[in-house]
Amino acid sequence: MSALYTFDGSAYLPGPMCVGPWSPDAQHGGPVSALLAGAVEAAEDPRFADVDVQVVRLTVELLRPVPLRPLTVASAVVRPGRNVQLAEATMLCGDTEVARARALRIRRAKMDVPVERAEPPGPVPDDDPPPSSVARRTAFAEAVDLRFVRGSWDETGPVTMWTRLQVAVVDGVEPSPLQRATAAADFGNGVSRVLEFDHHTFINPDLTVALARVPEGEWVGFDVVSRLSTGGFGQAESAIFDPVGPVGRSVQSLLVSER
């Protein structure tokens, strides 16, 4: 399995699949968000090392374009607790902070609860090779097997899609369910665009993923819609699902500009 990043012992080195759609010199938000997701999952407080926790909400702030250069990531539990915790992670390029993340973590405990799960909006894709990526506008799309149930890369408007991360986030490390969901959630504003790429940009300076449960399996689905205002901003919202049913939601704030 190839990877988005390799770790050289001190920094994460981005590979060619990290390139985003807005600049050939800047990374896609998906790899950045997935790397930070892994960091907040791994953050520990020795006082509660015995507590099994799950990230239920992750907010990533993309503070500036993340260059294709070595990155350092640091994480910490900033609000420790046995039941509820807050963890943070920062990403630096040299001495410049380029992105940060904050996660709400809740302790896991076996519990019997009513389970009502709606069917996913489309069948799970088979294992046939993914369709041609000619229309894809970002190198990061080559790292994800993306199948459309409704809409496509070539159409504007709402989209329903299945995604499967095909590479590791960090070389040699199996992606977590949160990383799989977070990496693909950043596609939302691009696939559900209201305006054409040739005339406008609609960059998301943040990404929030909130989970009601942990996604099961490799396939993660998204039902996405973008809404824009006449004030030059907007929002992309995704209902997240897996082969079993609904999982959670993700939201991206959008900065809309004319090219």
N, C-alpha and C positions, 0 to 999 in steps of 0.2 A: 504494500500500500504506500503510495506517495503521500506527501503532506503539504499543507499550506505553509508551515513554519518548521525550521529545524532549530534546535537549541544547542548552542556551542559551549554551554557551561556558564555563560554570563548574560547572553542576550539571545532574543528570538530573531532568526533571520528569515524574512519573508521570501517565498518563492514566486514564480511567475503567475500562478493562479490567484494571487492576492490582488492583482490589479483590478481597479474599479472602472465604472463607466464614465466618470466625469473628467479624469485626467490620466494619461499614461504613466504619470509619476506618482500617483496616489493610490492607496489601497481601497478596496471595497469595504464597506462597513461590516459585511458578514464575517470575514476572517478576524477582523479586529474584535468584534463583539464576542465571537466564539472563544477567542484567546482569553479575553477578560472574564467570560463566564467560567472557564476552567479555573481561573485564579481565585474568584470569590468562592467557588465550591471547595477549593483546597485550603482556604484560610482557616487557621485553627487558633483556639485559645486554650492553653494547657489546663485551665481550671475546669473546662467542660469537654475535655478530649473524649470522654466516654459517651457523649450525647450524639446520636445519629440525627443529622439534620438534612432538610431538603430546601433548596432554593425555590421559593414560590413566586417571587417577583424579582426581576432583574431590570435595572435601567442603566443603559449605556449612553454616555454623553460623548459625542465625537467633537472634540473641542476645536480641531483644525484638521486640514487634510493630513492623513497619516502617510508619510513617505515610505518608499520601498528601501528602507534602511534598517539596521539593527535596532531592536526595541527592547527595553527593559520593563519588566512588570513586577510590581510589589503589591501584596495584599495583606489585609489584617482584619480581624474581628473588632469592630469599633463599638459595638453594643453587645457584650456577652450576655448569656443567659441560658438557663436549662430548657426553656420552652420556645423563646423567640430571640433571634439574633440579627444583627446588622453587620454585613461584611462589606468592605470596600476594596477596590483595586485601582491602581494608577498605572498608566502606560506612558513611558518617556522615550523620546528619540533624542539621544544626547542628554542635554539638561532641560529640554523643552517637553512639558506635559502635552500630549496629543489626544489622550482619551482617558476616561475614568468610568468606573462602574460602581453601583451600589446595589446590594442584594438583601432582600428580606429572607431569612431562613427560619423554618419552623421545625421543631423536633418531630421525628417520625415515631409513631406508636401504632401497633396493631389494633384495629378497631372495626367492629361490625357496624356498617352504615348502609342505608338504602342506596342501591345503585340503579340509576335510571340513565341510560346512555342511548342517545339517538344514533342512528346509523350514519356513518360518514357519507358525504355527498357524492361519492363515486367509489367504484371498486379499486382495490389496491392494484397498482400496475403489475404486469408480469415481468419476467426477467429478460425480455427481449432487449437488445441494445437500444439506448435512448435515441430519439430522433435527431436529425442533423441540427447542429448548433449554428448554422449559417446566420440566422437572424439574431443571435445573442450579441448583446452589446457590451459584455464585460468578460474578462478572462476568468473571473471567479465562477462563472456559470459552467465552465468546464470541470469544476470540482464537484458539481452537483448534478445528479440524474433528476431532471425536472420534467414532469409529465402533466399536461394540461387536461383537466376535465371540462372546463369552460373557459373560453377566451384563449389567447396565445400571445407570443412575443410580438406579433405583427398587428394586433388589435388594441385599441384603447378601450378602457372601461373595466368593470369588475372581472376578477379571475378566480377560478378554483383550480388548485394544482396539488399534486403530490410531489414531494422532494425526498431525495435520499443522498446524504453526504457520501461521496465516493472515496474521499481521502481522509487521512488523519488531520486534525487541527495542528498538532505537534507531532513530529516524526517519532514513531515508536510508541505512541500513547493512544489507546482506544478512545474515541470521542464519547463523552457522556450524553445521555438523552437531552439534557439542557443545552449542550453545545450543538447538537444536531438541530434542535428547534431554533436556537438563537441565530446560527449561521444562515439558515434559510429564511428566517423572518425578515431579514434586511432586504430581501428581494421585493417585498411587498409594494413599495412605491414605484419600482421600475416596471413590474409586470402589470400593475393595475392603473397605469398612467392615464391621465385625462388629456394631457397635452403631448405633442410629439417631441421627441428628442431633438429633432433638427432645429426647433424654434425656441424651446424653453429648457431650463434645468429645474429640477424639483428635488433638491438635495435634503436628506434627512440628517439634522444635527443630533438626533437622539434615536434610541430604540428602547421600548419597554416591552418585556415579555412577562406575562403573568400566567402561572400554571395552576389549574385545579387538581391535576394529578400528573404523574410522570409519564411522558409518552412511551408507548410500548413498541419495540421493534425499530427497524431502520427507517421506515417510511414515516414522514411527517407531512400532514396536509395543511393547506391554507386556503381560506375563502376570503378574498381580499377586495377592498374597495377604497378608492382614493376620493377625497372631497377637498375642493379648493375654494378659497374665498377671493374676492376681488381686491383684497388688501395685500396680496403677494405672499400668502402663506396658506397652509392647509394641513391635511392629515391623511395618512393611510392606516387603515384598520384591518386586522386579520382575525378571523376566527380560526383557531388552531385545532386540528383533529389528528387522530391516528387510526389504524385499522379497526380499533374497538369503538371509537366514537369521539366526542368532543374532549379537548384537553385544556384549552385556555384561550387567551387572546394576546395579540401584540398590537402596539400602536407606534407610529412614527410621526413626529412633527415634520412639516415640510417647509423649506424655504424655496419659494417659487420666483424665478427670474427669467427675463427674456435673454436669449443669447445675443 
